[in-house]
Amino acid sequence: MMSESEEHVSLLEKINEKIHEYKHSSSSSSDSDDDKKAKKSKKKKLFGRKHPLHHVLGGGKAADLVLWRNKQTSGSILAGITVIWLLFEGIGYHLLTFLCHTLIVFLTVWFIWSNAASFVNRSPPKFPEVILSEVQCLKIAHIARKEINEAFYTLRNVASGKDLKTYLMTVAVLWFISIIGSCFSFLTLSYTIFLMAYTLPMLYEKYEDQVDVVSEKALIEIKKQYKVIDAKLLSKIPMLAEKKQH
């Protein structure tokens, strides 16, 4: 039979082995977690962005609305725009008629409220003063001027004949837009664009990892197809061939 000292030593050895196995398993699991985090961080984001989507969208109240941080407010705005679209597209309401009727209702409510306030011993409503300052008008004009000049500059570069690739892409995009415009009315097209801009960022943020994986695969496939088109068609165009040689 084993002595008490030998049993004590064997017990200590078993405890040390268990501790060593636990440390090894925990270290391996932490390494695997670190590997997963590293792989996740190496994943390419959509459009190559490096910041969170909320930061890319400006990080203000507009970003909160688009990303549905307050679902009640964002849902109310979407419902209001949808009702206006249904009034114009479904019922056949006209824009000028809608604006006039809205102003009539607003002025009537305000007029009755102002006159009834004296009978119920309440102060009349204060109409908000909306005054555009000269600085604000100059700022808006400066932004509009900059955007218009950039648009004319882009059109001049496309029409100059120096970049055939940009010209072909511009014509293709305009042709695609014209086809879409012939299928929908301007109001329906505007509502569709608003609906996409108002809901897609929220859906992308919710399913970000899945969308990034699919978009990366799609981008790789697009690059492969472009190389095929470039080798078979674009490289045979004299202007593009000379440009590549230079």
Buried (B, 14 or more C-beta within 10 A) or exposed (E): EEEEEEEEEEEEEEEEEEEEEEEEEEEEEEEEEEEEEEEEEEEEBBEEEEEBBBEBBEEEEEBBBBBBEEEEEBEEEBEEBEEBBEBBBEEEBEEEEEEEEEEEEEEEEEEEEEEEEEEEEEEEEEEEEEEEEEEEEEEEEEEEEEEEEEEEEEEEBBEEEEBBEEBBEBEEEEEEEEEEEEEEEEEEBEBEEBBEEBBEBBEBBEEBEEBBEEBBEEEEEEEEEEEEEBEEEBEEEEBBEEEEEE
